[in-house]
Amino acid sequence: DDQRKTARIPILKFTNPEGLECDMCINNRLAIRNTMLLYTYSMIDPRVREIAYIVKAWAKERHINNPAMHTLPSYAYLLMIIKYLQIVRPHPILPVLQELSASWDGQSYGNQLNHQQPTRPVIVSGPDGKKCDTYFYGDPTFGDYESSLAKLQQFARWNSASTWELLIGFFEFYAFQLDYRRFVISIRSYDWVTKEQKAAEDSWKMHLRFAIEDPFETSYDVVHMLRDSGFNDIRKEFARAYAILTDRSLDEDVCGCNDVMEALLMEPQEEKGNFV
């Protein structure tokens, strides 16, 4: 057993007899709300769960998911996945749950939501005692969850991209397209949040490094532990993964996902050919 020393609140880290790694904390209501939010996102579409599984396994095997070594925690990768699936074109797979009112029509998103009814806050205290609004559409503890989830699942089906195509887009976006010097990853807003906004709203210090806003505790930067050298390594890994998935010899209909996973999860010392 071991206590995670990089955590803001006491967390006990252990591995069960089946080899499952677990983190445990006590009396953290905000973490429970956060887990419910991620659970609801995961239930909207199977592609969300598939991408999350692949990316988390890939990050672990490529040694870029250890906050103690100034890389990203698994939680950060989940938020990155959700953000990408909120903005993917031609139609998002995930709406922004914190922007949807209880009367959501199941179709509108982004600027189309300007005239909807205001939401009722769900206030929970954070680790520092600060009150956080944890409302989100599809909350399993409020309203008609099954009906809300059915609307969300129908929304996702308007984008027919395969898991393969979405993975390519995910790695491409974070390797080459995101202007991380200007923008913050935020899954609570369809619009991009700038670092100037975070400085004004939550007193964030201005900097040029990669940043991810916690969806409820918005004053908290989930990747505050990240260093420039660590982020450069991570971007190289994203570029490497993108190169693997777009390699002509790894055709989705010919070689299958197992071959791609084997290449993505290859240990650094086993790299071959153009995948380095």
C-alpha positions as CSV (number, residue, x, y, z in Angstrom):
1,D,0.0,0.0,0.0
2,D,1.1,3.5,-0.7
3,Q,-0.1,7.1,-0.4
4,R,-0.1,9.1,-3.6
5,K,2.1,12.0,-2.6
6,T,1.2,14.2,-5.5
7,A,-2.5,14.3,-4.6
8,R,-4.0,17.4,-3.0
9,I,-6.1,15.2,-0.6
10,P,-5.1,12.0,1.1
11,I,-5.4,9.1,-1.4
12,L,-4.5,5.4,-0.7
13,K,-3.2,3.6,-3.7
14,F,-3.3,-0.2,-3.8
15,T,-3.5,-3.2,-6.1
16,N,-6.1,-5.9,-5.5
17,P,-5.3,-9.6,-5.8
18,E,-6.5,-9.6,-9.5
19,G,-3.9,-6.9,-10.3
20,L,-6.4,-4.0,-10.6
21,E,-4.9,-0.7,-9.5
22,C,-7.1,1.4,-7.2
23,D,-7.1,4.8,-5.6
24,M,-9.2,5.4,-2.5
25,C,-10.2,8.5,-0.7
26,I,-12.8,9.3,2.0
27,N,-15.5,11.9,2.3
28,N,-14.8,13.7,-0.9
29,R,-18.2,14.6,-2.3
30,L,-16.8,16.6,-5.2
31,A,-14.9,13.6,-6.4
32,I,-18.2,11.6,-6.4
33,R,-19.9,14.3,-8.5
34,N,-16.9,14.2,-10.8
35,T,-17.1,10.5,-11.2
36,M,-20.8,10.7,-12.0
37,L,-20.1,13.3,-14.7
38,L,-17.4,11.1,-16.3
39,Y,-19.7,8.1,-16.0
40,T,-22.5,9.9,-17.9
41,Y,-20.1,10.9,-20.7
42,S,-18.9,7.3,-21.0
43,M,-22.4,5.9,-21.3
44,I,-23.4,8.2,-24.2
45,D,-21.6,6.2,-26.8
46,P,-19.4,3.0,-26.9
47,R,-16.8,4.9,-28.9
48,V,-16.1,7.1,-25.9
49,R,-15.3,4.0,-23.7
50,E,-13.2,2.4,-26.5
51,I,-11.1,5.5,-27.0
52,A,-10.6,6.0,-23.3
53,Y,-9.5,2.4,-22.9
54,I,-7.0,2.6,-25.8
55,V,-5.6,6.0,-24.8
56,K,-5.1,5.1,-21.1
57,A,-3.4,1.8,-22.0
58,W,-1.2,3.6,-24.6
59,A,-0.2,6.4,-22.2
60,K,0.7,3.9,-19.5
61,E,2.9,1.8,-21.8
62,R,4.6,4.8,-23.3
63,H,5.3,6.1,-19.7
64,I,3.5,9.4,-20.1
65,N,0.8,9.1,-17.4
66,N,2.8,9.7,-14.2
67,P,2.2,13.1,-12.4
68,A,5.1,12.4,-10.1
69,M,7.3,12.4,-13.2
70,H,5.7,15.6,-14.5
71,T,3.6,14.0,-17.1
72,L,-0.2,13.7,-17.3
73,P,-2.6,11.8,-14.9
74,S,-5.2,9.5,-16.4
75,Y,-7.9,12.0,-15.4
76,A,-6.3,14.5,-17.8
77,Y,-6.4,12.1,-20.7
78,L,-10.1,11.5,-20.1
79,L,-10.8,15.3,-20.1
80,M,-8.8,15.6,-23.3
81,I,-10.9,12.8,-25.0
82,I,-14.2,14.4,-23.9
83,K,-13.1,17.8,-25.2
84,Y,-12.1,16.4,-28.6
85,L,-15.4,14.6,-28.9
86,Q,-17.3,17.8,-28.0
87,I,-15.7,19.7,-30.9
88,V,-15.2,17.0,-33.6
89,R,-16.7,17.7,-37.0
90,P,-19.0,17.5,-38.8
91,H,-21.1,16.9,-35.7
92,P,-20.0,16.5,-32.0
93,I,-20.4,13.1,-30.5
94,L,-20.6,14.5,-27.0
95,P,-22.6,17.7,-26.1
96,V,-21.4,19.8,-23.2
97,L,-23.4,18.4,-20.4
98,Q,-22.9,21.4,-18.1
99,E,-24.5,23.7,-20.7
100,L,-27.7,21.7,-21.2
101,S,-30.8,22.5,-19.3
102,A,-33.2,19.9,-18.0
103,S,-35.5,20.8,-20.9
104,W,-32.9,20.1,-23.6
105,D,-34.5,19.2,-26.9
106,G,-31.9,16.5,-27.7
107,Q,-30.5,18.4,-30.8
108,S,-29.2,21.8,-30.0
109,Y,-25.6,22.5,-29.0
110,G,-23.1,25.4,-28.8
111,N,-24.6,28.7,-29.7
112,Q,-28.0,27.1,-30.4
113,L,-28.4,26.9,-26.6
114,N,-28.6,30.7,-25.9
115,H,-32.4,30.7,-25.4
116,Q,-32.8,27.7,-23.2
117,Q,-34.0,27.8,-19.6
118,P,-31.4,28.5,-16.9
119,T,-30.2,25.5,-14.9
120,R,-30.6,25.0,-11.1
121,P,-27.2,24.8,-9.4
122,V,-26.1,21.7,-7.6
123,I,-23.7,23.0,-5.0
124,V,-21.0,20.8,-3.4
125,S,-18.0,21.9,-1.4
126,G,-14.5,21.3,-2.8
127,P,-11.4,20.2,-0.9
128,D,-10.7,23.8,0.2
129,G,-14.3,24.5,1.3
130,K,-15.1,26.5,-1.8
131,K,-18.6,26.0,-3.2
132,C,-18.8,24.4,-6.7
133,D,-21.7,24.1,-9.0
134,T,-21.8,20.5,-10.1
135,Y,-24.9,20.5,-12.2
136,F,-24.9,18.6,-15.5
137,Y,-27.5,17.1,-17.8
138,G,-28.0,13.4,-17.5
139,D,-27.2,13.3,-13.8
140,P,-28.1,9.8,-12.6
141,T,-29.2,11.2,-9.2
142,F,-31.8,13.6,-10.7
143,G,-34.8,13.5,-13.0
144,D,-35.5,10.9,-15.6
145,Y,-32.0,9.4,-16.3
146,E,-33.1,6.9,-18.9
147,S,-34.9,9.4,-21.0
148,S,-32.0,11.9,-20.8
149,L,-29.5,9.2,-21.7
150,A,-31.6,8.1,-24.7
151,K,-31.5,11.7,-26.0
152,L,-27.7,11.9,-25.5
153,Q,-27.2,8.6,-27.3
154,Q,-29.3,9.7,-30.2
155,F,-27.2,12.9,-30.4
156,A,-24.0,10.9,-30.6
157,R,-25.3,8.8,-33.5
158,W,-25.4,11.8,-35.8
159,N,-21.7,11.3,-36.1
160,S,-20.9,8.0,-37.8
161,A,-17.1,8.1,-37.6
162,S,-15.4,4.9,-36.5
163,T,-13.3,4.6,-33.4
164,W,-10.3,4.3,-35.7
165,E,-11.1,7.6,-37.4
166,L,-11.7,9.3,-34.1
167,L,-8.4,8.1,-32.7
168,I,-6.6,9.5,-35.7
169,G,-8.3,12.8,-35.2
170,F,-7.6,12.8,-31.5
171,F,-3.9,12.2,-31.8
172,E,-3.6,14.7,-34.7
173,F,-5.5,17.4,-32.8
174,Y,-3.3,17.3,-29.7
175,A,0.0,16.8,-31.6
176,F,-0.4,19.5,-34.3
177,Q,-3.6,21.6,-34.1
178,L,-4.3,22.8,-30.5
179,D,-3.0,26.3,-29.7
180,Y,-2.1,25.3,-26.1
181,R,-0.3,28.6,-25.5
182,R,-3.6,30.5,-25.9
183,F,-6.4,28.1,-24.9
184,V,-7.3,26.0,-21.9
185,I,-8.9,22.6,-22.2
186,S,-12.4,23.0,-20.7
187,I,-15.2,20.5,-21.1
188,R,-17.8,22.8,-19.4
189,S,-18.0,25.1,-22.4
190,Y,-18.5,24.5,-26.1
191,D,-16.5,27.7,-26.8
192,W,-12.8,27.8,-26.3
193,V,-11.7,29.2,-22.9
194,T,-8.6,31.5,-23.1
195,K,-5.9,31.8,-20.5
196,E,-6.8,35.5,-20.3
197,Q,-10.3,34.5,-19.2
198,K,-8.9,32.1,-16.6
199,A,-6.7,34.9,-15.2
200,A,-9.6,37.2,-15.0
201,E,-12.2,34.7,-13.6
202,D,-10.1,32.4,-11.4
203,S,-6.8,34.4,-10.9
204,W,-4.7,31.9,-12.9
205,K,-1.2,33.0,-13.5
206,M,-0.4,33.7,-17.2
207,H,1.9,31.1,-18.8
208,L,2.4,29.4,-22.1
209,R,2.3,25.7,-21.0
210,F,-0.5,23.2,-21.6
211,A,-3.4,23.6,-19.1
212,I,-6.7,21.7,-18.3
213,E,-9.5,23.2,-16.2
214,D,-11.3,21.0,-13.8
215,P,-15.0,20.9,-14.9
216,F,-16.3,21.7,-11.4
217,E,-13.5,23.2,-9.4
218,T,-12.7,25.6,-12.2
219,S,-9.9,27.4,-10.3
220,Y,-7.9,24.2,-10.4
221,D,-5.5,23.3,-13.2
222,V,-5.5,19.5,-13.5
223,V,-2.0,19.5,-15.1
224,H,-0.3,22.0,-12.9
225,M,2.5,19.5,-12.3
226,L,3.4,19.4,-16.0
227,R,6.8,20.7,-17.1
228,D,7.8,21.9,-20.6
229,S,10.1,19.0,-21.1
230,G,7.4,16.5,-20.1
231,F,4.8,18.2,-22.4
232,N,7.3,18.1,-25.3
233,D,7.7,14.3,-24.8
234,I,3.9,13.9,-24.7
235,R,3.4,15.8,-28.0
236,K,6.1,13.6,-29.6
237,E,4.2,10.6,-28.4
238,F,0.9,12.0,-29.9
239,A,2.7,12.6,-33.2
240,R,4.2,9.1,-33.1
241,A,0.7,7.6,-32.5
242,Y,-0.8,9.6,-35.3
243,A,2.0,8.4,-37.7
244,I,1.2,4.8,-36.8
245,L,-2.5,5.1,-37.3
246,T,-2.1,6.9,-40.7
247,D,0.5,4.4,-42.0
248,R,-0.8,2.9,-45.2
249,S,0.2,-0.6,-44.1
250,L,-2.1,-0.4,-41.1
251,D,-5.4,-0.3,-42.9
252,E,-8.4,-0.6,-40.6
253,D,-10.2,-3.1,-42.8
254,V,-7.1,-5.2,-43.5
255,C,-5.0,-5.6,-40.4
256,G,-7.6,-5.0,-37.6
257,C,-7.4,-3.1,-34.4
258,N,-5.2,-5.7,-32.6
259,D,-2.3,-4.9,-34.9
260,V,-2.7,-1.2,-34.3
261,M,-2.9,-1.7,-30.6
262,E,0.3,-3.8,-30.6
263,A,2.1,-0.9,-32.4
264,L,0.7,1.8,-30.2
265,L,1.5,-0.1,-27.0
266,M,5.0,-1.1,-28.1
267,E,7.6,-0.5,-25.4
268,P,10.1,2.3,-26.3
269,Q,13.0,-0.1,-26.5
270,E,11.1,-2.2,-29.0
271,E,10.4,0.5,-31.5
272,K,11.1,-0.2,-35.2
273,G,10.9,1.5,-38.5
274,N,9.0,4.7,-39.0
275,F,7.1,4.5,-35.7
276,V,9.9,6.1,-33.6
